[in-house]
Amino acid sequence: MTLDDFLSRFLLLRPQPRASAANQRQAAVLVPVVRRTRPGLLLTQRSSRLRKHPGQVAFPGGAMDSSDSSLIVAALREAHEEVAIPPACVEVVGILPPVDSISGFRVTPVVGLIPPDIPYRPCEDEVASVFEMPLQEALRLGRYHPLDVKRHNGERRVWLSWYEQYFVWGMTAGIIRELALQTGYRY
């Protein structure tokens, strides 16, 4: 898969309508696609010292601040704070439908292209590591396995996957899977 192929599919194929997210607190994550001949997907592993979601694989992102003029600005600010991606270096190409997090946020995934030569500097308090997964591998639907979890008198489906030594699951795996569905990849 080339970057042009991914962009064509992402921009031309619209997300399927679905029930809107119920949570009211706003957050955003940057889904950074590394601009290469064979593009990559940038992910982080959260610090094990964090109170919420320690050690989990995630996209850079977080809650919208009162100073943020939009969810896109929030995603870019958080990516800069967490891994030093300069906002001016991100070419935002679109957003995916918002999803509800188990921590009570309505999270909007912002898809953006980043240059391949950015020197990532993880914020030690928040990020244990930064890694890149080939986008073609990330969008392979067969790598995601469902798990139905009963919680608070309801059932919720979460998606599970591994990449190298990283366990990718929950909202992050769901966002990547949604991106694969939107772009029509069926590897």
ABEGO torsion letter per residue (X at the ends): XBAAAAAAAAAABBBBBBBBBABABBBBBBBBBBBBABBBBBBBBBBAABABGBGBBBBBEEBBBAABABAAAAAAAAAAAAAGBBAAABBBAEBBBBBBBAAGBBBBBBBBBBBAABBBBBBAAABABBBBBBAAAAABAAABBBBBBBBGGBBBBBBBBBBEABBBBEAAAAAAAAAAAAAGBAX
